[in-house]
Amino acid sequence: MLGENHSLHHEFPEHHDLIDRLMKEDLHFKKIADEYNALDKEIRTLEQNNAPIEDITLHEMKKKRSHLKDEAYQILAK
């Protein structure tokens, strides 16, 4: 669905408190989470505003978001 929220808190509600703690205590996780959330926000804005963007560019953005999400999950799962 276009414009859907995919923030880490939304994607992993069961890890809400852990996400908050890691954002304060783990610089690597914070960097990943900040990049992920900024990219998610950019994608949502583009989709909601029907901004002119090539499909391949949007696809690459979503692919990067997916990789960041996987990396964040690996940390959360430890």
FIBATOR-421450 format. One line per field, with one value per atom (N, C-alpha, C): residue in three letters; atom name; x, y, z. Coordinates in pm, whole numbers, plus 50000, padded with zeros to 5 digits. Atoms other than C-alpha are relative to their C-alpha. Layout:
N
lovo: (ala|...);
bati: (CA|...);
c1: (X|...);
c2: (Y|...);
c3: (Z|...);
REM end
This chain:
78
lovo: (met|met|met|leu|leu|leu|gly|gly|gly|glu|glu|glu|asn|asn|asn|his|his|his|ser|ser|ser|leu|leu|leu|his|his|his|his|his|his|glu|glu|glu|phe|phe|phe|pro|pro|pro|glu|glu|glu|his|his|his|his|his|his|asp|asp|asp|leu|leu|leu|ile|ile|ile|asp|asp|asp|arg|arg|arg|leu|leu|leu|met|met|met|lys|lys|lys|glu|glu|glu|asp|asp|asp|leu|leu|leu|his|his|his|phe|phe|phe|lys|lys|lys|lys|lys|lys|ile|ile|ile|ala|ala|ala|asp|asp|asp|glu|glu|glu|tyr|tyr|tyr|asn|asn|asn|ala|ala|ala|leu|leu|leu|asp|asp|asp|lys|lys|lys|glu|glu|glu|ile|ile|ile|arg|arg|arg|thr|thr|thr|leu|leu|leu|glu|glu|glu|gln|gln|gln|asn|asn|asn|asn|asn|asn|ala|ala|ala|pro|pro|pro|ile|ile|ile|glu|glu|glu|asp|asp|asp|ile|ile|ile|thr|thr|thr|leu|leu|leu|his|his|his|glu|glu|glu|met|met|met|lys|lys|lys|lys|lys|lys|lys|lys|lys|arg|arg|arg|ser|ser|ser|his|his|his|leu|leu|leu|lys|lys|lys|asp|asp|asp|glu|glu|glu|ala|ala|ala|tyr|tyr|tyr|gln|gln|gln|ile|ile|ile|leu|leu|leu|ala|ala|ala|lys|lys|lys);
bati: (N|CA|C|N|CA|C|N|CA|C|N|CA|C|N|CA|C|N|CA|C|N|CA|C|N|CA|C|N|CA|C|N|CA|C|N|CA|C|N|CA|C|N|CA|C|N|CA|C|N|CA|C|N|CA|C|N|CA|C|N|CA|C|N|CA|C|N|CA|C|N|CA|C|N|CA|C|N|CA|C|N|CA|C|N|CA|C|N|CA|C|N|CA|C|N|CA|C|N|CA|C|N|CA|C|N|CA|C|N|CA|C|N|CA|C|N|CA|C|N|CA|C|N|CA|C|N|CA|C|N|CA|C|N|CA|C|N|CA|C|N|CA|C|N|CA|C|N|CA|C|N|CA|C|N|CA|C|N|CA|C|N|CA|C|N|CA|C|N|CA|C|N|CA|C|N|CA|C|N|CA|C|N|CA|C|N|CA|C|N|CA|C|N|CA|C|N|CA|C|N|CA|C|N|CA|C|N|CA|C|N|CA|C|N|CA|C|N|CA|C|N|CA|C|N|CA|C|N|CA|C|N|CA|C|N|CA|C|N|CA|C|N|CA|C|N|CA|C|N|CA|C|N|CA|C|N|CA|C|N|CA|C|N|CA|C|N|CA|C|N|CA|C);
c1: (50085|50000|50089|49920|50135|49990|49998|50240|49987|50014|50225|50122|49894|50428|50077|49915|50722|50110|49898|50909|50034|49959|51103|49904|50097|50859|49873|50120|50572|50026|49967|50749|50027|49964|50868|49940|50062|50614|50039|49961|50723|50138|49866|51069|50005|50009|50951|50099|49911|51137|50147|49862|51451|50050|49963|51454|50036|49973|51432|50131|49876|51711|50123|49887|51940|50026|49982|51881|50084|49924|52034|50138|49880|52304|50092|49923|52422|50011|49982|52568|49981|50017|52575|49851|50143|52208|49932|50060|52117|50023|49969|52291|49911|50084|52105|49854|50140|51772|49969|50021|51810|49996|49997|51901|49873|50120|51615|49877|50119|51356|49996|49995|51473|49964|50030|51457|49853|50142|51112|49915|50074|50990|50007|49983|51132|49915|50080|50965|49851|50141|50630|49962|50028|50650|49990|50004|50729|49871|50120|50442|49873|50120|50187|49981|50008|50271|50002|49993|50282|50111|49886|50621|50056|49940|50785|50136|49877|51046|49998|49994|51164|49974|50032|51039|50125|49876|51394|50059|49947|51496|49922|50083|51202|50024|49971|51270|50131|49870|51634|49990|50021|51524|49934|50071|51287|50090|49905|51557|50099|49908|51797|49930|50076|51525|49985|50014|51473|50130|49870|51846|50026|49982|51856|49909|50093|51550|50054|49941|51718|50117|49886|52032|49954|50054|51831|49942|50060|51641|50107|49891|51965|50050|49956|52067|49893|50112|51723|49986|50019|51720|50108|49890|52049|49960);
c2: (49882|50000|50124|49879|50341|50086|49909|50574|49934|50072|50305|50022|49980|50361|49870|50117|50122|50032|49967|50281|49874|50118|50036|49970|50023|50086|49936|50057|50003|49858|50132|49705|49897|50090|49557|50049|49947|49662|49921|50083|49372|50040|49956|49534|50150|49855|49889|50051|49955|49925|49975|50030|49757|50099|49901|49990|50131|49875|50291|49994|50015|50157|49999|50007|50073|50134|49868|50415|50090|49920|50561|49941|50067|50303|49943|50067|50157|50092|49904|50404|49936|50068|50148|49980|50019|50060|50133|49868|50429|50048|49958|50499|49925|50081|50213|50045|49962|50311|50138|49865|50679|50000|50007|50598|49932|50073|50348|50090|49917|50586|50120|49888|50878|49953|50054|50662|49963|50034|50533|50126|49874|50889|50058|49949|50992|49921|50085|50696|50032|49968|50771|50134|49867|51138|49995|50013|51050|49932|50074|50802|50082|49924|51026|50121|49881|51325|49965|50046|51115|50073|49927|51272|49930|50061|51220|49937|50074|50952|49874|50120|50669|49877|50123|50326|49933|50067|50190|50071|49924|50469|49967|50033|50403|49856|50141|50029|49988|50005|50083|50057|49943|50302|49897|50101|50030|49881|50110|49766|50036|49956|49969|50001|50001|50016|49858|50140|49640|49946|50045|49576|50061|49935|49828|49936|50065|49666|49864|50129|49325|50015|49976|49465|50040|49959|49630|49879|50118|49306|49905|50087|49109|50048|49944|49342|49977|50016|49326|49855|50141|48947|49941|50051|48909|49995);
c3: (50000|50000|50000|50012|49907|50126|49887|50186|50136|49873|50454|50089|49902|50771|50022|49977|50797|50101|49900|51088|50080|49923|51304|50114|49892|51592|49945|50062|51356|49952|50053|51200|50110|49890|51532|50132|49877|51798|50125|49886|52019|50055|49959|52039|50028|49982|52110|50105|49892|52441|49966|50039|52306|49895|50101|52004|50068|49928|52236|50076|49921|52457|49909|50092|52166|49931|50061|52011|50091|49904|52328|50029|49951|52400|49891|50104|52067|49878|50109|51817|49862|50129|51535|49971|50019|51585|49971|50020|51610|49857|50137|51279|49900|50088|51108|50010|49978|51263|49945|50052|51178|49848|50146|50818|49948|50040|50792|50010|49979|50938|49906|50094|50721|49859|50132|50409|49990|49999|50506|49985|50008|50554|49858|50136|50215|49901|50088|50042|50016|49975|50207|49939|50054|50109|49848|50146|49748|49955|50038|49734|50024|49966|49906|49909|50085|49687|49852|50138|49372|49926|50054|49310|49877|50120|48974|50033|49971|49032|49915|50082|48814|50086|49928|48915|50054|49958|48932|50122|49887|49171|50127|49885|49402|50044|49969|49382|50076|49932|49483|50142|49866|49776|50092|49920|49896|50030|49980|49851|50112|49894|50066|50135|49875|50329|50053|49960|50333|50060|49947|50386|50138|49870|50671|50105|49909|50827|50044|49967|50809|50097|49912|50969|50140|49870|51246|50073|49937|51309|50055|49951|51341|50135|49872|51622|50106|49905|51786|50045|49970|51773|50090|49916|51964|50146);
REM end
